[in-house]
Amino acid sequence: MIADLVIEHAKSILVPGDNTDGFGKLEILNNCSIACSDGRIIKVDTHQKVLDEVDICPSATIINARDKVVSPGFIDAHTHPVFFGTRENEFKMRAEGKSYKEISRAGGGIRYSVRQLRDASEEKLIEHTLPFLDNFIKYGTTTIEAKSGYGLSIEDEIKILHVIKHLNSIHALDLVPTFLGAHEIPDEYRNNRNKYIDLVINDMIPLVVEENLAEFCDIFCEEHVYTIDETIKILAAARDAGLKLKIHSEQLASSNATRVAAELGVISADHLDHTTDDSIAQMKKHNVVPVLLPGAVFFLGLSTYANARKMIDTGLPVAIATDFNPGSCMTESIPMMMTIACTHMNVLPEETWIATTYNSARAIDKHEYIGTLKQGFKADITIWKIKNENYLPYHFGVNHVDTIIKNGKVVFHNEN
């Protein structure tokens, strides 16, 4: 093959391991180079070996990464990017002492965002979402899982998924679509929740599958949202229809939801701030990826974080994501999540790189071609202006990105 992109003389290249039986490992290659062709990595080795073994096109893009760290692009395995309007008013209410549950029960929270989104056209939603996607890229993310869930009607859930599909076709960021019709019970069904659940199962899921609009089905299983029995019913229907499964579980209280979801065959269980040792064992038994969302705990002013250390030491492939959404975590910054994971969850800096790349790829079932820097993987690469792998979560709140490469093409360069 002929290389059309070469990243040369990197101080360090971070290569997350593919240990599918556990958390994984981080290999660090010093003073090496990467050659890419047609959006794929074809060689990662010393610069001399790259020169000896790869033909370089005369018009190839050559990037000098001397004194810089090179990593895979981040994979954000849990986001809610399509909404309309923001909820800074609720942020103020929480500062005044109101809880997330209190705000939700008073008609705020997810249901407020639903009312806002239903009044917006697809064109307005695309316009509103594009700047957020730009921010993901600017902070080092090259793939996101993108959920619906702010429509809660057939028309509006399909509208969101159409927006995600369109954005995926026009933006450098890759969006992996997830159907989250069971995000809340909408206002008009508050007194007849069974009718809405039937709508999700009998109308929404079949239409989503028929139009090929999602890869996953997710559900918010929590005391004030969907019960465990309702969760089983919805996820089983989605699985039977051909969708892969995810679950929001044990974010606000401990329950049996994670164990049940593991037995149903979910790819990932997300949040897990109050999960038990038994649920951790069940996730391990059933090969479930825990997706931890420390930004939501931080942003909601809570104090109980998921037991990441226990999960990692158990051998679970822990992933870390932003939970980007207008209510409980309004940030597109994976580096900020890495910092919180280190300071509040006893995750080591080198472990956060694995959790936000290869393990996150596993959480969206894409680990065969994204999430690491090895031959044959997609050339989704971030170059960092940092000293070493420990420096990014350490020096927080600023952007250390130098260059973002997506599918072998430079899509962002930080001039600062």
N, C-alpha and C positions, 0 to 999 in steps of 0.2 A: 504493500500500500504506500501511497504518497501522502506525506503529512501536509495538511493545509493550516495547521496551528501547532506551534511549539511554545511551551512555557519552560523557559530555561533557567538553570542555576538557582532554583528555589532554595532558600535556607533550610526549609523543612517542608515535606509533603506528608500530609496526614492521611493514612490509609486505614479506615475502620475495618476490623476483621469481620469475617462472615461465619463466625462460630454459631451455627444454627441451634446448637444445644444449650446455649447460655447467653450471657450478656454480650459477649464479644470482646475484642481487644483492639487497641489502637497501635498500629505500626507507624513509626516515624522514620521517614527516609530523608537523610540530610544531603544537601548539595546535589540534588538530582533534578531531572527534567521530565516533562511529559510531552509526548507527541500525539496528535489527534488527526483523524481523517474522517471527513463527512459526518461530523457530529459524534464520533466514537473515539475512545481512547485506544491507541494502538501500541503504545510503549511507555512504561514508566521505569526509568533506570538512571544511571549516571549519565551526565551529558555526553560523554565520549561514546558510551554504548548506544545512545539514541542516535548520534551522528553516524556511527558505524553501521547500524542495523536498519535505519529508516531513511528513505528518500524524502527530501524536503522540497516541496514545490517552490519554484522561484518567487511566486506571489504569496507564499504562506505568511500568515500573521505570526510574528515572533514577539513574544513578551518576555522581557527580562524581569525575573522575579527574585533577583538577588536581594538578600536581607528581608525577604517576605516569607510568609507562611501560606501554603496552598492547601485547600481542603475541598471535599465535595461540597456542592451547594447544599444548603440546609433543605430538609424536607419537613414541612410543617403539617403534621398528621392530624390536626384537629382545628378547623377554622369555620367561622360562619360569616363569610365575606359579603354576602348579598343582603343588604338591608337598606332602609331609606330613612334618613333622619338619625339623630344621635340622642343619647340619654344622659347628657351631663347634668340634667336636673336631678336624676336619681343619684348620681355621684354626690351631689350636694346633700341630698336627703340622707345618704349613708353617713356623710360627715356629721350630720345633725343627730345621728343615733339610730336611724331606721335600719332594720335588717333587710336582707335580700328577700326573705319570705314575706315580710310585712309589705314591702313595696309590690311584690308580685300579687299578693292577695287583694291589694287595693286597686288592682287593674293596671299596674305598671309592669315592668319587666318584659318578658317575651310578648305578652299580649299587647302591650303598647307598640312594640315594633311591628307586630302583625297589622295593627290598624294603620300604621304609617305606610307599610309596604303595599297594602292592598290598593291604596290610592295612587301608586306610582306605576307608570308604564314601563315596559321593557327598556325603552330608550333612556328613560330617566334613571333606571336602575344601573344600566351599563355606565352611564356618565358618572353616577355616584360611586361606583365600585372601582373604576379604573385607577384613581389616585391611590387607593389602598393597595392594589396589585403592584403599582410602581414602588410603593414603600417596602413591600415584601422583598422585591428584587434588590433594592438599595441596601437592605440590611443582611443580604447574603442568602436569601431563600430562593430556590429555583423551582420547587414543586410544592403545592399545597393540596390538601384534601379540602373540598369545599362543600359545605352542607346547605341544603335548603332548610325550611323550618320556620320561616317568618311569614308564610302564606296561610297555612292551615285551612286551605280549601283546595278543591281540585284545580280550579283555574289558577290560583296564585302559587301553589306549589309547582305546578308545571311551568308557570311563568319564570319562577326563580331558576329552575333547572335549565330552561331555554337560555336564560341569561348566562348561566355558568358555561353552557356549551358554546355560546357565542364568544364569550370572553376568552375561552380556551383557544378559539380559532384566531383571535386577533392580538393576543398578548404573549410576550415571551415566556411568562410564567406558565407552567403546566398546572391545570386544575383537575383534580380527581373528584368526580361528583358523587355525593351521598344524599340519598333521600331521607329527610328527617320530618316527615309529616307528623310524627308522634313526638313533637317538641313540647307541646302544651295542648290543653283543651281550649279551643277558641271560644270567644264570648258567646256566640250563638248556640253552643252546645253545652254550656256549663250545667244545665239541668237535664241533659240527656247525653251523657258521655258515651254510653254504649252505641248510640247512633253514630257518633263521630268515629269511634273505633271501627265500626262496620264500614264506614266510608273509606277509611284508610286501607282496610284489608281488601274490600270488595271492588273499590273503584280506583283509588290512587295507585296502589302498588301495581295492579295489572296495567294501568296506563303508562306508568313510569317504565315498566319492562317492555311494553309494546313499542314505545318510542325510543327505547335504548338511551334513557336520560340519566341513569345512575348506575354505578358499580356496587354501591353499598346501600344498606338500609340501617338507620340508627334510630335510637329511641332514648328519651330522657326518663329513666326509671328512678323516681324519687317519691317520697311520701306525698308531697303536694302536687305531683304531676301524674305519672303512670305507675300503677301497682305492678308487683311482680307477675301476677297472673295475666294482666293485660299485656305486659312486656312479652311474656312467653307466646301469647296468642299472635301478636303482631310480628314478632321476629320469626316465628315458625312459618307464618304465611309468606313473609318476604323470602325466607330461605327456600321454601317450596316453589316460589316463583322464579328463582334463579339469582337472587341478589345475595351478595356476601354481607355479613352482619357485623355491626358495631353496637356498643351500648355506652350511654352515659350512666355510670353507676356509682353509688356510695360517695357522692360529692358532699352531701350535707349531713348524712346519717348512715350508720352501719346497717346493712340489711343482707339478705341472702341473694341479692340481685346478681352480684358478680359470679358467684358459684353457679347459679342457674344459667347465666349467659354463657359461661365456659362450657357447660354441658350441651348447650344448644349449638355450639360451634362458632362463636364469634371470632373474628380475626383479632379484634382489639376490644379491651374494656378501658374506658377513659374516665379521668378524674381520680377515683379510688382514694380520696382523702381519708375515708373512714373504713377502709376495707380491713378484713380480719386475716389472721394467719391461715385460717382454713381456706379462705378465698384465694390467697396467694398460692397455696399448695394446689388448688384446683386449676388456677391459671397455668401453673407449671405443667400439670398433668395433661391439660388439653391444648397446650401450645398457644396460649393467648398472649398477645403483646399488650402489656400495660402502657397506656399513654397518659403520662402525668402532666398536669396543667398547673404548675406553681403560680403562674401569673394571676389566675382566677382567685386563688386563696389570698394572694398579696393584695389584689385590687379590691376585693370585697372586705378587706380588713379583718380577715379571719386568722386563726392561729394554728389550725390543724392541717398539716401538710401530709401528703401521701408518704408512706413508709418506703421511700425509694431504696434506702440502704438494705432493708430486709429483702426487698424484691430482687435487687442486684445480687446479693449474697446467696439467694435461693437459686440463682441462675436464670432469672427471667430477663428477656431482652427489652428492658425498659426503654421507652421512647419519651421524649419531652417535646411538648408543642405549646403554642401560644394560647389556644382557645380564643383567637381574635373574634370579638363580637362587640356590639354597641353597649352592652349592659354590664357584663362581669369581667371583661378583660379587653380594653380598647388599646391594643398594641399589636404591631406587626413584627416586633423585634425578638427573634430567637436568641440573640446574645443576652438580652435582659433575662430571658427564661433560664439561661445557663447560669447567670449570676445568682438568681434566686435559688436554683437547685443546689448550688454549692453552699450558699450561706444558710439555707433553711432546711435542706433535705439530706445533708451529708453526702452529696454526690461529688466525686472528685472531678477536677477540671478536665482531665483526659477522658473521663467517662461521659461528660456532657457532649463531647464531640461525637461519640458513638450513638448516644441517645437521640441526637438531632439529625443524624444522617442515616447510617445503615439500619439501625433499629426502627427509625421512623419509616424507612422504605418498607420494612417488614410489616409495619402497622397498616400500610395501604396496599400490601401484596405486590410491591414493585421492586423487591430487593434483588431480582435477577438482572436488573439493568441500570438501577440508580442507587446512590447511597454510598458508593465508595469510588476510589480512583484506581481501577485495575483495567487491564486490557479487556476490551469488549464492552465495557460499561459506557453509558452516555457521557459525553464531555460536558457535564454540568459542574462547573468549577468556580470556586471563589478564591481570590487572591487577597490576602490580608496584610495590612501594614502593622504587624505586631511582631514581638520578639520571639515568642514561642507559644506552644499550645495552652499554657497556663494564663497567658496575658489577656486573652479576650474576655473571659468572665471576670477577671480581676479589675480591669480598667473599664468600668461600666458607664452606661448613659451617654456614650458618644459612638460615632460610627467609624469603625476601623477598616471598612471595606476599601480595597484599592480597585479591583476589577471583578466584574461578574461575567462569566462565560456560560451561555446556555446553548445546548446542542452544538457546541463547537464554535459559537459566534460570540463576540463581545457585545453584551447588551447594556452594560453600565460601567462607567469609569468615574471614579470619585476624584475630582480635580483638587479637592482640599488636601 
